[in-house]
């Protein structure tokens, strides 16, 4: 963190805003920048989360084949994350998963090691009460095989075995741990003969439910469902609702997600339509102002379609208002607080790489506060608020044209954002 910038952020945080309280929607960010070998740096990053109005953070912990518990290096990092979160009053969601499809825990011994790793983490850190199991198992980026040789679904039944075993291991540590399953991507092709094998979230959940019923398990497999309701690109507004025939589930397709859960699990020991939902990743990328270009490297993906910082703040504000009015949604985590400097990755943060605030920072901070306020109305997003006087605002490079609904992609070619986990091999 660049310490000279803290004063500007504090000024933003102290600007007048609505009174906090009311709805219990947990608002935070998915941000591994808090994973630091220095407690001082970890605490500094937690302070930035607080200044943005956030009260939760999701961090990752990567299981590798053969590991039965986090090793010394991982423990050192997690020690700092947990200590900094406790000092800051920040809730931690730890996402435990494997680095990519090459290390998918399919064999019984691999599943046992994965479950032991998650339980060991929970045992070492009693303050960690929320554990997410896996990451986007409906995509071949993180789970293979997706289909069996005969074309039937293979990923959901295999993920069920991992989730159930990990659920039991975590509950053996403490019944108070919230086991969060899924972490599903918002789209997939459902085509076993395509070049890239993926499942749509709806089909994945239905096949997960079928496997659960066939297993005759008499216990749940998860307490919450994690979901990643990304748009097809950053210029797509959060209110965009897919065509009824589409397999994609976006932020404004809440009804489709609840219906899929109902079809999968209602009538079993696993909650379905009433299962609490965590939006564990959602990001809108902002174009880099010319004055800030030196802090970034590489080139942006043409499919990203980044927006201005003002539009980024407005889209985030509207997204939070939508989630506020979805009854079973209990948490919303924006993907990244601080931009990644590589342009082929994610510039969805509210801070530049040097931790100075974007124009969107104050708007999101005030939206977070408004969403928490008692009596915040559904269907009406909180009004946009300008940065307080005296805070310099850098304008975007160009005016972004009005957003129009995108052309529907072919059913066998899902549009996916670039990989969101830096440095993880496939």
C-alpha positions in Angstrom: 0.0 0.0 0.0 1.2 3.5 -0.8 0.9 5.2 2.6 0.7 8.7 1.2 -2.6 7.9 -0.4 -4.3 6.9 2.9 -5.4 10.4 3.7 -7.4 10.8 0.5 -9.1 7.5 1.2 -9.9 8.5 4.7 -11.4 11.7 3.5 -13.6 9.7 1.1 -14.6 7.4 3.9 -15.5 10.2 6.3 -17.7 12.0 3.7 -21.4 12.2 4.7 -23.4 9.1 3.9 -26.6 7.3 4.9 -26.8 5.7 8.3 -25.7 2.1 8.3 -27.8 -0.8 9.6 -30.9 -2.5 8.5 -30.6 -5.4 5.9 -28.2 -8.1 6.8 -26.7 -8.5 3.2 -23.0 -9.1 3.7 -21.0 -6.9 1.3 -17.4 -7.3 0.5 -14.8 -8.2 -2.1 -13.1 -11.2 -3.5 -9.5 -10.1 -3.2 -6.3 -12.1 -2.7 -4.1 -9.0 -2.3 -4.8 -9.3 1.4 -2.8 -12.6 1.3 0.5 -11.2 2.5 3.6 -12.5 4.3 3.5 -9.3 6.3 0.9 -8.6 8.9 1.4 -4.9 8.5 0.6 -5.1 4.8 -2.3 -7.5 5.3 -3.8 -5.0 7.9 -3.2 -2.1 5.5 -5.2 -3.9 2.8 -8.0 -4.7 5.3 -8.1 -1.0 6.1 -8.7 -0.2 2.4 -11.6 -2.7 2.5 -13.1 -0.9 5.5 -12.7 2.5 3.8 -14.7 1.2 0.8 -17.5 0.2 3.2 -16.9 -3.5 2.9 -17.2 -5.9 5.8 -16.1 -9.2 4.2 -13.4 -10.6 2.0 -13.0 -13.8 0.1 -9.5 -15.3 -0.1 -8.3 -18.4 -1.8 -6.3 -21.4 -0.4 -5.1 -23.8 -3.1 -5.0 -27.5 -2.4 -2.3 -29.5 -4.2 -2.3 -33.3 -4.5 -0.7 -35.0 -1.5 -1.4 -32.2 0.9 -3.4 -33.1 4.0 -3.3 -29.6 5.6 -2.0 -26.1 4.7 1.9 -26.1 4.7 4.2 -23.7 6.6 4.2 -21.1 3.8 0.5 -21.1 3.5 0.0 -21.0 7.3 2.2 -17.9 7.5 0.0 -16.1 5.0 -3.2 -17.3 6.5 -2.0 -16.3 10.0 -1.6 -12.7 8.7 -4.9 -12.7 6.9 -6.9 -14.0 9.9 -5.1 -11.7 12.4 -5.6 -8.6 10.1 -9.3 -9.5 9.6 -9.9 -9.9 13.4 -8.2 -6.5 14.0 -10.4 -4.9 11.3 -13.7 -6.7 12.0 -13.8 -8.2 8.6 -15.6 -11.5 7.9 -13.4 -14.1 5.9 -14.7 -16.5 3.3 -11.9 -19.0 2.4 -12.3 -20.6 -1.0 -10.5 -24.0 -1.0 -9.9 -25.5 -4.4 -7.3 -27.0 -6.8 -5.3 -24.9 -9.2 -6.9 -26.3 -12.4 -8.4 -29.2 -14.2 -5.1 -31.2 -14.3 -5.4 -31.7 -10.5 -9.1 -32.3 -10.3 -9.6 -34.5 -7.1 -11.4 -37.4 -8.7 -9.8 -40.5 -7.0 -11.0 -41.4 -3.5 -7.5 -40.7 -2.0 -7.5 -37.3 -3.6 -10.9 -36.4 -2.3 -9.9 -37.6 1.2 -6.7 -35.4 1.0 -8.8 -32.4 -0.2 -11.3 -32.8 2.6 -8.5 -33.2 5.2 -6.9 -30.0 3.9 -10.1 -28.0 4.3 -10.7 -29.5 7.7 -7.1 -28.8 8.8 -7.5 -25.1 7.7 -10.7 -24.8 9.7 -9.2 -26.5 12.7 -6.2 -24.1 12.7 -8.3 -21.0 12.3 -11.5 -21.3 14.5 -12.4 -17.7 13.5 -12.9 -18.8 9.9 -16.6 -19.8 9.8 -17.2 -19.8 6.0 -15.5 -22.2 3.6 -16.2 -22.4 -0.1 -15.6 -25.8 -1.6 -14.2 -25.8 -5.2 -14.3 -23.2 -7.9 -16.4 -23.2 -11.1 -16.7 -27.0 -11.4 -19.0 -26.5 -14.4 -16.1 -25.3 -16.6 -13.3 -27.4 -18.0 -10.8 -24.7 -16.8 -11.3 -26.1 -13.3 -12.9 -29.5 -13.6 -12.3 -32.4 -16.0 -13.9 -34.5 -17.3 -17.1 -32.6 -17.8 -18.7 -35.5 -19.7 -18.4 -39.3 -19.8 -17.5 -41.1 -23.0 -21.2 -41.7 -23.8 -22.0 -37.9 -23.5 -23.6 -38.0 -20.1 -22.6 -35.5 -17.4 -19.6 -36.5 -15.3 -18.6 -33.3 -13.5 -21.7 -32.8 -11.2 -21.6 -36.4 -9.8 -17.9 -36.2 -9.2 -18.2 -32.8 -7.6 -21.0 -34.2 -5.4 -18.6 -36.8 -4.0 -16.0 -34.1 -3.2 -18.5 -31.7 -1.7 -20.2 -34.3 0.5 -16.9 -35.6 1.9 -15.6 -32.1 2.5 -18.9 -31.1 4.2 -18.6 -34.0 6.6 -15.0 -33.2 7.4 -15.7 -29.6 8.1 -18.8 -30.3 10.2 -16.6 -32.7 12.2 -14.4 -29.7 13.1 -17.4 -27.5 14.0 -21.1 -27.7 13.3 -21.0 -23.9 13.2 -19.0 -23.8 10.0 -20.9 -22.6 6.9 -20.1 -24.9 4.0 -20.6 -23.1 0.7 -20.9 -25.2 -2.4 -21.0 -24.5 -6.1 -19.0 -21.3 -6.9 -20.6 -21.8 -10.3 -19.8 -19.9 -13.5 -22.9 -18.2 -15.1 -22.9 -20.0 -18.4 -21.9 -23.1 -20.3 -22.6 -24.9 -23.6 -24.0 -28.2 -22.5 -22.5 -29.8 -25.5 -20.3 -32.9 -25.0 -19.2 -32.8 -28.6 -17.9 -29.2 -28.6 -14.2 -28.4 -28.5 -14.6 -26.9 -25.0 -16.6 -28.9 -22.5 -18.7 -26.9 -20.1 -22.0 -27.1 -18.3 -24.6 -24.3 -17.9 -25.3 -23.6 -14.2 -28.9 -24.8 -14.5 -28.0 -28.2 -16.0 -25.1 -28.6 -13.5 -27.4 -28.1 -10.6 -30.0 -30.4 -11.9 -27.4 -33.1 -12.5 -26.0 -32.4 -9.0 -29.5 -33.0 -7.6 -30.0 -36.2 -9.6 -26.7 -37.5 -8.2 -27.6 -36.5 -4.7 -30.9 -38.3 -4.9 -29.3 -41.4 -6.4 -26.7 -41.4 -3.6 -29.5 -41.7 -0.9 -27.5 -39.4 1.3 -29.5 -38.4 4.4 -27.5 -35.3 5.1 -27.0 -32.0 3.3 -24.0 -31.3 1.1 -23.9 -27.5 1.6 -25.3 -24.7 3.7 -25.1 -22.0 1.1 -24.6 -21.9 -2.7 -21.9 -19.6 -4.2 -22.5 -18.2 -7.6 -20.6 -15.9 -10.0 -23.2 -13.8 -11.9 -20.8 -12.1 -14.3 -22.2 -10.4 -17.4 -21.0 -11.4 -20.9 -18.8 -8.3 -20.9 -18.3 -5.2 -18.8 -20.6 -3.0 -20.9 -23.6 -5.2 -20.1 -25.7 -3.5 -17.4 -26.6 -5.6 -14.3 -30.3 -5.4 -15.1 -29.9 -7.2 -18.4 -32.1 -10.3 -18.4 -31.3 -13.1 -20.7 -33.8 -14.5 -23.3 -36.0 -17.1 -21.6 -34.4 -19.9 -23.8 -30.9 -19.0 -22.8 -28.9 -21.2 -20.4 -27.0 -18.3 -19.0 -27.9 -17.1 -15.5 -27.0 -13.5 -14.8 -27.5 -11.1 -11.9 -31.1 -10.3 -13.0 -31.9 -14.0 -13.6 -32.4 -14.7 -9.9 -35.7 -16.6 -10.6 -33.9 -19.0 -12.9 -31.3 -19.8 -10.3 -33.9 -20.4 -7.6 -35.9 -22.6 -10.0 -32.8 -24.7 -10.7 -32.2 -25.2 -7.0 -35.9 -26.1 -6.5 -35.8 -28.7 -9.2 -32.5 -30.1 -7.9 -33.2 -30.5 -4.2 -36.7 -29.7 -3.0 -38.1 -32.7 -1.3 -34.7 -34.0 0.0 -32.6 -33.4 3.1 -30.7 -30.7 1.1 -32.4 -27.2 0.9 -33.3 -26.2 -2.6 -35.3 -23.0 -3.3 -34.7 -21.6 0.1 -30.9 -22.3 0.1 -29.0 -19.0 0.9 -27.0 -17.7 -2.0 -23.6 -15.9 -2.0 -22.7 -13.9 -5.1 -19.0 -14.7 -4.6 -17.6 -12.9 -7.7 -19.0 -10.1 -9.8 -16.8 -7.6 -11.7 -17.2 -4.6 -14.0 -13.9 -3.5 -15.7 -13.2 0.2 -16.1 -11.1 1.7 -18.9 -7.7 2.9 -17.8 -7.4 6.7 -18.0 -4.5 8.0 -20.2 -2.9 9.6 -17.2 -2.7 6.2 -15.5 -1.5 4.1 -18.4 2.1 3.8 -17.1 0.9 1.7 -14.1 -0.4 -1.0 -16.5 1.2 -3.5 -18.9 0.1 -5.4 -22.0 -3.2 -5.1 -23.9 -6.8 -5.4 -23.0 -8.9 -8.3 -24.4 -11.2 -7.1 -27.2 -14.1 -9.0 -25.6 -13.9 -7.1 -22.3 -15.6 -3.9 -23.5 -14.6 -1.8 -20.4 -16.7 1.1 -19.3 -15.8 4.5 -17.8 -15.2 4.8 -14.1 -18.4 6.7 -13.7 -20.3 3.9 -15.4 -18.4 1.3 -13.4 -19.6 2.9 -10.1 -23.1 3.3 -11.5 -23.3 -0.4 -12.5 -22.0 -1.6 -9.2 -24.5 0.6 -7.4 -27.4 -0.9 -9.4 -26.0 -4.4 -9.0 -26.0 -4.0 -5.2 -29.5 -2.7 -5.3 -30.7 -5.7 -7.3 -29.1 -8.2 -4.9 -30.6 -6.3 -1.9 -34.1 -7.2 -3.2 -33.4 -11.0 -3.9 -34.7 -12.7 -0.8 -32.3 -15.6 -0.5 -29.2 -13.7 -1.5 -27.2 -13.3 1.8 -23.9 -11.9 0.5 -22.4 -10.0 -2.5 -18.6 -9.9 -3.2 -17.2 -7.6 -5.9 -14.3 -9.1 -7.7 -11.2 -7.1 -6.7 -10.7 -4.0 -4.7 -7.4 -3.1 -6.5 -6.8 -3.4 -10.2 -4.4 -6.0 -11.6 -1.7 -4.2 -13.5 -1.7 -6.6 -16.5 -4.4 -5.4 -18.9 -5.2 -8.9 -20.1 -6.4 -9.6 -16.6 -8.9 -7.7 -14.4 -9.3 -3.9 -14.0 -12.6 -4.3 -12.0 -11.2 -2.8 -8.8 -12.1 0.5 -7.2 -8.4 1.4 -6.7 -5.5 1.7 -9.1 -2.5 -0.6 -8.7 -0.9 2.1 -6.4 -4.0 1.9 -4.2 -5.2 5.4 -5.1 -9.0 5.7 -5.5 -10.8 5.7 -8.8 -13.8 7.9 -9.5 -16.0 4.8 -8.7 -14.7 4.4 -5.2 -16.9 7.0 -3.5 -20.0 5.9 -5.5 -19.6 2.3 -4.4 -18.8 3.2 -0.8 -22.0 5.3 -0.6 -24.0 2.6 -2.4 -22.8 0.0 0.1 -23.9 2.2 3.0 -27.3 3.0 1.4 -28.0 -0.7 0.7 -27.4 -1.4 4.4 -29.7 1.4 5.5 -33.0 0.6 7.2 -35.9 0.9 4.8 -33.9 0.9 1.7 -36.6 0.3 -1.0 -36.5 -2.6 -3.5 -36.6 -1.8 -7.2 -35.1 1.7 -6.6 -31.3 1.8 -6.5 -29.8 4.3 -4.2 -29.1 7.7 -5.8 -25.7 8.3 -7.2 -23.5 10.4 -5.0 -20.6 12.6 -6.2 -17.2 12.5 -4.5 -16.9 15.0 -1.7 -15.3 18.4 -2.4 -11.6 18.5 -2.4 -11.1 15.0 -3.8 -9.5 15.0 -7.2 -11.3 13.0 -9.8 -9.5 11.8 -13.0 -12.0 11.7 -15.9 -12.1 8.7 -18.2 -10.3 8.8 -21.5 -13.4 8.9 -23.6 -17.2 9.0 -23.2 -18.7 5.5 -23.3 -21.7 5.3 -25.7 -25.1 4.2 -24.4 -25.2 0.5 -23.5 -27.3 -1.7 -25.8 -28.2 -5.4 -25.3 -25.5 -7.6 -26.9 -26.2 -10.1 -29.6 -27.0 -13.6 -28.2 -24.0 -15.9 -28.6 -24.4 -19.2 -30.3 -25.6 -21.9 -27.9 -22.4 -23.9 -28.2 -20.0 -21.0 -27.7 -20.3 -19.5 -24.2 -18.6 -16.2 -23.7 -16.3 -16.5 -20.7 -14.3 -13.8 -19.0 -10.5 -14.4 -18.9 -9.2 -16.5 -16.0 -9.5 -14.6 -12.8 -6.9 -16.3 -10.7 -3.4 -14.9 -11.4 -0.5 -17.2 -11.7 -2.5 -20.5 -11.4 -1.6 -23.0 -14.1 -4.2 -25.0 -15.9 
